[in-house]
Amino acid sequence: MRSLARGLGGAPGVIWRGIRARPGIFLGVALAVIVLDLSLPLLVLSVFRKPWDHFSFNPWLRNLPGWLLSPAQTLARKVEFVSDVSLFWFIASSPYDAAEWGFSVGLQDLLRWLYMGGVFGAYFALWLYGRARLARRPWQGSGRGGAAGAVLSTLGLATAPCSVAGCGLPVLPVMGLALQGLTSGTLAALATVSRLATQAVLAGMTLAVVALACLIAISTEQQERRGEGLTKA
């Protein structure tokens, strides 16, 4: 229990040192995850439905600073609006009035992608940092299995619930929109399951980063104690 407590206490410092030791890995993985989050839904929808042919930033955003400073709206309303506002969107047009499909990115999506990229970047940076730090003893880190799991989790989260329109629901998994012919009830259930799975995987990856940092902290402490014992002997 004492080792676990010391490992938890040293985890934040280990995470910071791991990122500083491997800044290229951290930034590269984080950027790759963010790009994947943005590009994979577009690829899936373009292949299974129709390629997108229109992109636009939200033109109303130029009015956002003045609206936020206006006393006409309450603080709660401003927070609610900003959290739901779309920043930009992709649209695939159709011969009819409604679009074939639309994919918009809001502030919540962007923050989720940034957090996701940071978590996965920290995981890989920590794994490499721990392998180099404890090179003299058998490394008990997550290894290839953990790395493969992280990559597969990223692929799953990249097609998780986002602001997609085209099947009668405002928010649903990209794969649900790609598969035409599903009933609205099935799509609603799929959206709920996917949202919960997304939250579970993000929480699991966060715990994995903390656990990996604890393991490195405990292993480093044991290695230092063993070295001190050999020096005294």
Order of alpha helices (4+ residues) and beta strands (2+ residues): alpha-alpha-beta-alpha-alpha-beta-beta-alpha-alpha-beta-alpha-alpha
